Amino acid sequence: MNTKVFVLIFNLVLLTGWLSAQTISREEMIFLTSEWKGERFPDGRPRIPDDLLERAKHIMIDDAWNALRNEGYHNQYESGWKMVNETLMTGRAVTAMYLPSRPDVEQKIKERGAKEGRKGNTNSWPIDTLVEGDLYVADAFGKIAGGPIMGSTLANSIFSKSGNGVVFDGAARDLQEIRNMPGFNAFVRDFHPSFTEEMVLMGLNTPIRIGGAIVLPGDLVIATIEGVLFVPAHLAEQVISVAEFVVRKDKFGFEMVRNNIYSTGEIDSQWTDEIKTAFLKWLEKHPELGTMTRQELDQIMSKRTW
């Protein structure tokens, strides 16, 4: 591509508004997440119910990962994080994409942001959009020195708005102070005493890449000491239900094996009608684990690969 053509395309991108720190249009958001049939935020982002966010805190990420794999979703997990503490987090993804800055682009983005009423540096703009239950996820291209897009002040703002922490493919600062925030956690590539330099926010609530994972606005984020899983909103309830069943199945199996009622081979393969009936009767005696119908059990077992 010659220089004149590149400049023409670049200017068209600016004029059409694609190169912007704004969210994608509501229509585009709905198009990308069209499998989601539930409630949405005004901008079109899927609004996973609060009760699912709470249920997701009590499942095993391994089981959720496997449930996603069964549905053909192979690029939803990323590991290798540094954390503030071991607090587990679940939430609805608010996404941000950063790129290395260049003066002409950053100037235009900040001018556009000022007209829209945005304040401060661009790394504060995603925080202004957060609501309770959101989880701020940012692609900061792994930048460490000159890369922290959050310090203790912004961390306090994030927590006050969302009740959650962050997942950054990049850096944060002020670790000693952030550790004094009960309930807050940050999953980052590293901590560094520098501050945001030569970076600009290029996408807000757009699809992003976090390591080897793709993340869409509204995805269910499950962040644990093992790693972070990004569950498409339309699969959140299904994945949680399957993972909840695995917890129940394991508890049932442990008890049956200890009491020599069934063998490990019987528990760890497709269940007979006899075992299914025994499981449902056992579950009635453990209401703390929830309820299941025979139809729900058969449906989950039909896709069993665990």
C-alpha positions in Angstrom: 0.0 0.0 0.0 1.5 3.4 -1.0 1.6 6.4 1.3 -1.2 8.3 -0.4 -3.6 5.4 -0.2 -2.7 4.8 3.5 -3.3 8.5 4.3 -6.7 8.4 2.5 -7.9 5.3 4.4 -6.6 6.7 7.7 -8.5 10.0 7.1 -11.7 8.1 6.2 -11.4 6.1 9.4 -11.2 9.3 11.4 -14.1 10.8 9.6 -16.4 7.8 10.0 -15.7 7.7 13.7 -14.3 4.2 13.8 -11.1 5.5 15.3 -12.6 6.6 18.5 -12.5 5.9 22.2 -16.3 5.6 22.1 -18.3 2.4 22.4 -19.5 0.7 19.2 -23.0 1.5 18.2 -25.9 -0.1 19.9 -26.8 -1.9 16.7 -23.3 -3.3 16.3 -23.3 -4.4 20.0 -26.5 -6.2 19.5 -25.2 -7.8 16.2 -22.1 -9.1 17.9 -24.0 -10.5 20.9 -27.2 -11.5 19.0 -27.3 -14.9 20.8 -28.1 -13.1 24.0 -31.9 -12.8 24.5 -32.0 -11.2 27.9 -32.0 -7.7 29.3 -29.5 -5.1 27.9 -27.9 -1.9 29.0 -28.8 1.2 27.1 -25.8 0.9 24.8 -26.8 -2.7 24.0 -24.3 -4.5 26.3 -25.8 -7.8 27.7 -26.9 -7.5 31.3 -26.3 -10.8 32.9 -28.6 -11.1 36.0 -27.0 -10.5 39.4 -28.0 -13.9 40.6 -25.9 -15.5 37.9 -22.9 -13.4 38.9 -23.3 -14.7 42.5 -23.8 -18.3 41.4 -20.6 -18.1 39.3 -18.6 -17.4 42.5 -19.3 -21.0 43.7 -18.3 -23.1 40.8 -14.9 -24.4 39.7 -13.3 -22.6 36.8 -12.0 -25.9 35.4 -15.6 -27.2 35.1 -16.8 -23.9 33.5 -13.8 -24.1 31.0 -14.8 -27.6 30.1 -18.4 -26.7 29.6 -17.3 -24.0 27.2 -15.0 -26.4 25.3 -18.0 -28.7 24.8 -19.8 -25.8 23.0 -16.8 -25.2 20.7 -15.4 -22.1 22.5 -11.7 -22.7 22.7 -10.3 -19.2 23.1 -11.9 -17.9 26.3 -9.2 -18.5 29.0 -6.0 -16.7 29.9 -3.5 -17.4 32.7 -0.2 -16.1 33.9 -1.4 -13.2 36.1 0.0 -11.3 39.1 -2.7 -10.5 41.6 -3.2 -8.1 44.6 -4.6 -11.0 46.6 -6.6 -14.3 46.1 -10.0 -12.7 46.1 -12.2 -14.4 43.5 -14.2 -12.0 41.2 -17.1 -12.4 38.8 -18.7 -9.7 36.8 -19.9 -8.3 33.4 -17.1 -7.2 31.2 -16.6 -3.6 30.4 -13.8 -3.6 27.8 -11.1 -1.1 26.8 -8.5 -1.3 24.2 -5.3 0.8 24.4 -2.6 1.3 21.7 0.7 3.1 21.7 0.1 6.8 21.3 0.9 9.1 18.4 0.3 12.8 18.7 -2.2 13.3 15.8 -4.4 10.4 16.8 -4.4 11.2 20.6 -5.2 14.8 19.9 -8.3 13.9 17.9 -9.5 11.4 20.4 -9.1 13.8 23.3 -10.9 16.6 21.3 -13.7 14.2 20.5 -13.9 13.1 24.2 -14.0 16.7 25.4 -17.0 17.4 23.1 -18.7 14.3 24.6 -18.1 15.6 28.2 -15.3 13.1 29.0 -12.8 14.3 31.6 -9.2 13.5 32.5 -6.8 11.3 30.7 -8.2 8.6 28.5 -7.4 5.8 31.0 -10.1 7.3 33.3 -12.9 7.2 30.7 -13.8 3.5 31.0 -14.1 3.9 34.8 -16.8 6.6 34.3 -19.0 4.0 32.6 -18.9 1.4 35.4 -21.9 0.3 37.3 -22.4 -2.3 40.1 -21.5 -5.8 38.9 -19.2 -4.7 36.1 -15.6 -5.9 35.8 -13.2 -3.7 33.9 -11.1 -5.7 31.4 -8.4 -3.9 29.4 -6.1 -4.8 26.6 -3.1 -2.6 27.4 -0.8 -4.6 25.0 1.2 -6.0 27.9 3.0 -2.7 28.5 4.8 -2.6 31.9 7.2 0.4 32.2 5.1 3.5 31.4 2.1 1.1 31.2 0.2 1.3 34.5 -3.4 2.4 33.6 -4.5 2.3 37.3 -3.1 3.4 40.6 -4.7 3.6 44.0 -7.0 6.6 43.2 -8.5 5.0 40.1 -8.7 1.7 42.0 -10.8 3.3 44.6 -13.1 4.8 42.0 -13.4 1.5 40.1 -14.3 -0.3 43.4 -16.8 2.3 44.5 -18.7 2.1 41.1 -18.6 -1.6 40.4 -17.8 -3.4 43.6 -15.2 -5.2 41.6 -11.6 -5.1 40.5 -9.9 -5.3 37.1 -8.2 -7.6 34.6 -5.5 -5.8 32.6 -3.3 -7.2 30.0 -0.8 -4.6 31.1 0.3 -3.0 34.4 -0.9 -1.3 37.5 0.9 0.7 40.2 0.5 1.5 44.0 0.3 -2.2 45.0 1.0 -1.4 48.7 -1.9 1.0 48.9 -4.3 -1.2 46.8 -3.7 -4.1 49.1 -5.4 -2.1 51.8 -8.7 -2.2 49.9 -10.8 -5.1 51.2 -12.6 -6.9 48.5 -10.6 -5.4 45.6 -8.4 -7.5 43.4 -6.4 -6.8 40.2 -5.2 -9.4 37.7 -2.3 -7.7 35.8 0.9 -8.8 34.0 3.0 -6.8 36.5 3.1 -3.9 38.9 5.4 -0.9 38.1 6.0 2.4 39.9 5.7 4.4 36.6 2.5 5.9 35.3 0.6 5.9 32.0 2.9 7.2 29.2 2.6 7.0 25.4 -0.7 5.2 25.5 -4.1 6.1 24.3 -7.6 4.6 24.7 -8.7 3.5 21.2 -11.8 1.4 22.0 -14.4 1.4 24.8 -16.8 -1.5 25.0 -15.4 -3.0 21.8 -14.3 -6.6 21.3 -10.7 -7.0 22.6 -8.0 -9.6 22.9 -6.6 -10.6 26.3 -3.6 -12.9 25.6 -5.1 -15.8 23.8 -8.7 -15.0 24.6 -11.3 -12.9 22.9 -13.6 -10.8 25.1 -16.8 -9.1 24.2 -18.6 -6.4 26.3 -21.0 -8.1 28.6 -19.2 -11.4 28.8 -19.3 -13.1 32.2 -15.8 -12.8 33.7 -14.7 -15.4 36.2 -11.3 -14.5 37.7 -9.6 -17.0 40.1 -6.2 -17.9 41.4 -5.9 -20.3 38.5 -6.7 -17.8 35.7 -9.5 -15.8 34.1 -12.3 -17.2 32.0 -14.5 -15.1 29.7 -17.9 -16.7 29.2 -20.1 -15.4 26.3 -23.2 -13.9 27.9 -25.6 -16.2 26.1 -23.8 -19.2 27.6 -23.4 -17.9 31.1 -26.4 -19.7 32.6 -25.7 -23.0 30.8 -22.0 -23.0 31.8 -22.9 -22.2 35.4 -25.5 -24.9 35.5 -23.2 -27.5 34.2 -20.4 -26.5 36.6 -22.8 -26.5 39.5 -23.8 -30.0 38.5 -20.2 -31.2 38.5 -19.8 -30.0 42.1 -23.0 -31.9 43.0 -21.8 -34.9 41.1 -18.5 -34.9 42.8 -20.0 -34.8 46.3 -22.4 -37.5 45.4 -19.7 -39.6 43.9 -17.3 -39.2 46.8 -20.0 -40.4 49.2 -21.1 -43.4 47.0 -17.5 -44.5 46.5 -16.6 -44.2 50.2 -19.7 -46.3 51.1 -19.0 -48.9 48.4 -22.3 -48.3 46.8 -20.9 -47.5 43.3 -17.4 -47.9 41.9 -15.3 -45.0 40.6 -15.8 -46.5 37.1 -19.6 -46.3 37.4 -19.5 -42.7 38.8 -17.0 -41.5 36.2 -18.9 -42.7 33.1 -22.4 -42.3 31.7 -24.9 -43.0 34.5 -27.4 -45.8 34.4 -31.1 -45.0 35.2 -30.4 -46.5 38.6 -27.6 -44.1 39.4 -29.6 -41.1 38.1 -32.5 -42.0 40.4 -30.1 -42.4 43.3 -28.5 -39.1 42.6 -31.8 -37.2 42.5 -32.9 -38.8 45.8 -29.5 -37.9 47.3 -29.9 -34.3 46.1 -33.2 -34.0 47.8 -31.4 -34.5 51.1 -28.9 -31.7 50.3 -31.0 -28.6 49.5 -28.0 -26.4 50.0 -26.8 -27.8 46.6 -29.9 -26.7 44.7 -32.4 -28.8 42.8 -32.6 -30.6 39.5 -35.3 -32.4 37.5 -34.7 -35.6 35.7 -35.1 -33.8 32.4 -32.3 -31.3 33.4 -30.1 -34.2 34.6 -30.6 -36.1 31.3 -29.8 -33.0 29.2 -26.5 -32.3 31.1 -25.4 -35.9 31.1 -26.1 -36.1 27.3 -23.1 -33.8 26.7 -20.9 -35.3 29.3 -17.1 -35.3 28.6 -15.9 -34.9 32.1 
